Amino acid sequence: MTAQAARTAETTFAPQVRETAHAAPEGSLKELIDSTLHMPFPFLANPHEQRAAAGVDSWLRRWGLTDDPAVAEMIVRTRPAQLASYNSPHMDAELLQLVADQIAYQFVFDDLAEELGRPGPDRLLPMVCESVAILRDDEPPVTPLGAALADLHRRVQERCTPAQAARWAWNSREYVHGLLYEAVAQSHSLPPRIALVTSIRALIAGVEPFYPLCEAAQPEELTARELNHPVMRRLGRLSADAAVWIPDLFSAVKEHRAGGLINLALAYRRAHECTLPQAVALAVRRINGTIEEFQRLRRVIEPELGPAGPGYLDGMAGWIRGCYYWSRVVPRYADTAEVPAIGA
């Protein structure tokens, strides 16, 4: 962790939001992000992180998901247990392991879906249908990836209440369907507009399946009134958007080189026909507004919640915080520090 990140653990960023994206500071793209992104949540890590990392490696080997050297290398570069640790610093070891394994699974699933869907969305149908059958109907898996998902589903049902497990399965199905929508967008002759990018990005973020696990970490369930409160539902959307848009900033270089489309920064680049650093600065403005709205609404609803409410909101905030600190250090996005913040 850099000195700047250490300072962030003690203080709150309070940058002025620029009216345009044209006054980017000198330095790297990573420095531009750090100097303009408002991150009010301090760095935290779970003390069980190393145990979770070893558990992820063992779990992936058990289901044959890292038999492919390319997948094994991807896991090394993405560090799923580190992301789980930063997102869920207060979870017990068992629940943290479940979160870390699910993050690893989603990384594998997402990359395979992108590879299969690039030639045509129809190639994703067997993968999507197997996942939905497992999550909706408890059908037996037919592939190693399906077997891994079935194991996650079983563990969620053991650790969570029936209502929490049902919410987990529903949110996980939405994530699976979202990857099919992404493949359709990637295959279209015209790049999608910003509104469509953010809509698809919300589906493929894969953050909302973890909310029931955040709830399972609390001393009791949230009430139906709390979960369905309009402010709580809005907070969930804000958390998921901010959590996935922040890695978009750091992954923009990689995605641009690979021809990716479903990325907030790249959507701004196309819409405004500007440089990548200018697009990143515009995306940062939107993320800052999202985080500020999250903080404001959290203060509104928190006094009305029962004993499980504040911890549940901490879990939502943890995904915003964790995705930022993870994105800064994960090898997957290392090239962000090598691209200049001007002239790109």
C-alpha positions in Angstrom: 0.0 0.0 0.0 1.4 3.4 -1.0 1.9 6.3 1.3 -1.1 8.0 -0.3 -3.3 5.0 0.4 -2.1 4.9 4.0 -3.1 8.5 4.4 -6.5 7.7 3.0 -7.0 5.3 5.8 -6.9 8.2 8.2 -8.4 11.1 6.3 -11.1 11.8 3.8 -10.4 12.8 0.2 -12.0 16.2 -0.6 -11.0 17.1 -4.1 -12.8 19.8 -6.1 -14.8 18.2 -8.8 -13.7 19.7 -12.1 -16.3 21.2 -14.4 -14.5 19.7 -17.4 -12.0 16.9 -18.0 -9.4 19.0 -19.7 -7.3 20.1 -16.7 -5.8 16.7 -15.9 -2.8 16.8 -13.6 0.5 15.6 -14.9 1.6 12.1 -14.0 0.1 8.7 -14.6 -3.5 7.8 -15.2 -3.5 6.1 -11.8 -2.3 9.3 -10.2 -5.2 11.2 -11.9 -7.7 8.7 -10.5 -6.2 8.9 -7.0 -6.1 12.7 -7.0 -9.7 13.2 -8.1 -11.8 10.3 -6.8 -13.6 11.0 -3.6 -13.1 8.0 -1.3 -14.6 8.6 2.2 -14.1 5.1 3.4 -10.8 4.1 5.0 -8.7 1.1 4.0 -9.5 -2.1 6.0 -8.5 -5.7 5.5 -9.8 -8.9 6.9 -7.3 -10.8 9.2 -8.3 -14.1 7.6 -7.1 -13.0 4.1 -4.2 -15.3 3.7 -6.3 -18.3 4.9 -8.9 -17.3 2.3 -6.3 -17.1 -0.5 -5.1 -20.6 0.2 -8.7 -21.8 0.4 -9.5 -20.2 -3.0 -6.5 -22.0 -4.7 -7.7 -25.3 -3.2 -11.3 -24.8 -4.1 -10.5 -23.9 -7.7 -8.3 -26.9 -8.1 -11.0 -29.1 -6.6 -13.4 -28.2 -9.4 -10.7 -28.2 -12.1 -11.1 -24.5 -12.8 -7.4 -23.8 -12.8 -6.4 -26.8 -14.9 -6.1 -24.3 -17.7 -2.8 -22.4 -17.2 -4.4 -19.2 -18.5 -7.1 -19.4 -15.9 -4.5 -20.1 -13.1 -2.5 -17.0 -14.3 -5.6 -14.9 -14.3 -6.4 -15.8 -10.7 -2.8 -14.8 -9.7 -3.3 -11.4 -11.4 -6.8 -10.8 -9.9 -6.3 -11.9 -6.3 -9.9 -12.7 -5.4 -9.2 -13.3 -1.7 -7.6 -9.9 -1.5 -10.7 -8.3 -3.0 -12.9 -10.3 -0.5 -10.7 -9.1 2.4 -10.9 -5.5 1.4 -14.7 -5.6 0.8 -15.5 -7.7 3.9 -13.0 -6.8 6.6 -15.1 -7.9 9.5 -16.5 -11.2 8.3 -15.7 -14.5 10.0 -13.3 -16.9 8.3 -16.0 -19.2 7.0 -18.1 -16.5 5.4 -15.1 -14.7 4.0 -14.1 -18.0 2.3 -17.5 -18.2 0.7 -17.2 -14.6 -0.5 -13.6 -15.2 -1.9 -14.6 -18.4 -3.6 -17.6 -16.7 -5.2 -15.5 -13.8 -6.4 -13.0 -16.3 -8.0 -15.9 -18.1 -9.6 -17.3 -14.9 -11.1 -13.8 -14.0 -12.5 -13.6 -17.4 -14.2 -17.2 -17.2 -15.4 -16.9 -13.7 -16.7 -13.7 -14.3 -18.7 -15.1 -17.5 -20.2 -18.4 -15.8 -21.1 -16.5 -13.0 -22.8 -14.4 -15.5 -24.8 -17.4 -17.6 -25.8 -19.7 -14.6 -26.6 -17.2 -12.7 -28.7 -18.0 -14.7 -31.9 -21.7 -14.7 -31.2 -24.1 -14.5 -28.1 -25.7 -17.8 -29.0 -22.6 -19.6 -27.9 -23.3 -18.5 -24.4 -26.7 -20.2 -24.2 -25.5 -23.6 -22.8 -23.5 -21.9 -20.1 -26.3 -19.5 -19.2 -29.0 -22.2 -19.2 -26.9 -24.6 -17.0 -26.3 -21.8 -14.5 -30.0 -20.8 -14.3 -31.1 -24.4 -13.9 -28.7 -24.8 -11.0 -29.8 -21.6 -9.3 -33.5 -21.8 -10.0 -34.3 -25.5 -10.0 -31.4 -27.2 -8.1 -30.6 -29.2 -11.3 -27.4 -31.2 -11.2 -24.4 -29.6 -13.0 -22.9 -30.9 -16.2 -19.7 -29.0 -16.4 -16.9 -28.2 -14.0 -18.0 -24.6 -13.8 -21.5 -25.7 -13.1 -20.2 -28.0 -10.4 -18.5 -25.0 -8.7 -21.6 -23.0 -8.9 -23.6 -25.8 -7.3 -21.1 -26.0 -4.5 -21.5 -22.3 -3.9 -25.3 -22.6 -3.9 -25.1 -25.4 -1.4 -22.9 -23.5 1.0 -25.0 -20.4 0.7 -28.1 -22.5 1.7 -26.2 -23.9 4.7 -24.9 -20.6 5.9 -27.9 -18.3 5.1 -31.5 -18.2 6.0 -33.9 -19.5 3.3 -34.9 -15.9 2.5 -31.3 -14.8 2.2 -30.4 -17.8 0.0 -33.3 -17.0 -2.3 -32.2 -13.5 -2.7 -28.6 -14.7 -3.4 -29.9 -17.1 -6.1 -32.1 -14.4 -7.7 -29.3 -11.8 -7.8 -26.9 -14.5 -9.2 -29.3 -15.3 -12.0 -29.5 -11.7 -12.9 -25.7 -11.6 -13.1 -25.7 -14.6 -15.4 -28.3 -13.1 -17.7 -26.4 -9.8 -17.8 -23.4 -11.5 -19.4 -25.6 -12.6 -22.3 -26.8 -9.0 -22.7 -23.1 -7.9 -22.7 -22.3 -10.4 -25.5 -25.2 -9.0 -27.6 -23.9 -5.4 -27.1 -20.4 -6.4 -28.0 -21.6 -8.0 -31.2 -23.6 -5.0 -32.4 -22.3 -3.0 -35.3 -22.6 0.3 -33.4 -21.0 0.9 -29.9 -23.6 1.3 -27.2 -24.4 4.7 -25.7 -23.6 5.6 -22.1 -27.1 4.8 -20.8 -27.0 1.3 -22.3 -23.5 0.7 -21.0 -24.4 1.6 -17.5 -27.6 -0.5 -17.7 -25.6 -3.6 -18.8 -22.8 -2.8 -16.4 -25.3 -2.9 -13.5 -26.3 -6.4 -14.5 -22.8 -7.8 -15.0 -21.3 -6.1 -11.9 -21.8 -9.2 -9.9 -22.0 -7.2 -6.7 -25.6 -7.6 -5.6 -25.3 -11.4 -5.1 -23.0 -10.6 -2.2 -25.6 -8.4 -0.4 -27.3 -11.4 1.2 -23.9 -12.6 2.4 -23.5 -9.2 4.0 -26.8 -9.7 5.7 -25.9 -13.2 6.8 -22.9 -11.6 8.7 -25.3 -9.6 10.8 -26.9 -10.8 14.1 -30.3 -11.2 12.5 -32.2 -10.8 9.3 -33.3 -7.5 8.0 -37.1 -7.1 7.9 -39.0 -7.0 4.7 -39.8 -3.4 5.3 -36.1 -2.5 5.7 -35.1 -4.5 2.6 -37.9 -3.1 0.4 -37.7 0.5 1.6 -37.1 2.8 -1.5 -34.1 4.4 0.1 -32.5 1.0 0.9 -33.1 -0.2 -2.7 -31.6 3.0 -4.0 -28.5 2.5 -1.7 -28.1 -1.0 -3.1 -28.0 0.4 -6.7 -25.6 3.2 -5.7 -23.2 0.8 -4.0 -23.2 -1.6 -6.9 -22.7 1.1 -9.4 -19.8 2.8 -7.6 -18.2 -0.5 -6.8 -18.1 -1.6 -10.4 -17.4 1.8 -12.0 -14.3 2.3 -9.9 -12.5 -0.8 -11.4 -13.7 0.5 -14.8 -11.3 3.5 -14.3 -8.4 1.3 -13.6 -9.3 -1.3 -16.3 -9.9 1.2 -19.0 -6.4 0.9 -20.5 -6.7 -2.9 -20.7 -10.2 -2.8 -22.0 -9.4 -0.2 -24.6 -6.5 -2.3 -25.9 -8.8 -5.4 -26.0 -11.6 -3.6 -27.8 -14.0 -3.7 -24.9 -17.1 -1.7 -24.9 -18.9 -2.2 -21.6 -16.8 0.2 -19.5 -17.9 3.5 -18.0 -14.7 5.4 -18.9 -14.7 4.1 -22.5 -18.3 5.0 -22.9 -17.5 8.6 -22.0 -14.5 8.5 -24.4 -16.8 7.5 -27.3 -19.5 9.9 -26.4 -17.2 13.0 -26.1 -14.6 11.9 -28.6 -11.9 12.8 -26.0 -8.7 11.3 -24.8 -8.8 8.4 -22.3 -7.6 10.5 -19.3 -10.3 13.1 -20.1 -12.9 10.3 -20.2 -11.6 8.9 -16.9 -12.0 12.3 -15.4 -15.6 12.6 -16.6 -16.3 9.1 -15.2 -14.7 10.1 -11.9 -17.2 13.0 -11.6 -20.1 10.6 -12.0 -18.7 8.2 -9.4 -18.1 11.0 -6.9 -21.7 12.0 -7.3 -22.8 8.4 -6.7 -20.7 8.0 -3.6 -21.9 11.4 -2.2 -25.6 10.3 -2.8 -24.9 7.0 -1.0 -23.5 8.8 2.0 -26.4 11.2 2.1 -29.1 8.6 1.9 -27.3 6.4 4.4 -27.6 9.1 6.9 -31.3 9.5 6.2 -32.2 5.8 6.6 -29.8 4.5 9.3 -31.7 5.9 12.3 -34.8 4.0 11.1 -33.1 0.6 10.9 -33.0 -2.3 13.4 -29.9 -4.0 14.8 -28.9 -5.6 11.5 -29.3 -2.4 9.4 -26.0 -0.5 10.1 -23.9 -3.6 9.5 -25.7 -4.3 6.3 -25.0 -0.8 5.1 -21.4 -1.2 6.1 -21.3 -4.2 3.8 -22.6 -2.1 0.9 -20.0 0.6 1.7 -17.4 -2.1 1.9 -17.8 -2.9 -1.7 -17.1 0.7 -2.7 -14.1 0.9 -0.5 -12.7 -2.5 -1.3 -13.0 -2.2 -5.0 -11.0 1.0 -4.9 -8.1 -0.2 -2.8 -8.0 -3.6 -4.6 -8.0 -1.9 -8.0 -5.0 0.3 -7.0 -2.8 -2.7 -6.2 -4.0 -5.7 -8.2 -1.6 -6.8 -11.0 -4.5 -7.1 -13.5 -4.6 -3.2 -13.7 -0.9 -2.5 -13.3 -0.7 -0.7 -16.7 -2.8 2.1 -15.4 0.3 3.4 -13.6 2.3 3.3 -16.9 -0.1 5.4 -19.0 0.4 9.2 -18.8 -2.5 11.3 -17.6 -2.0 13.8 -20.5 -1.7 13.3 -24.2 -3.1 9.7 -24.3 
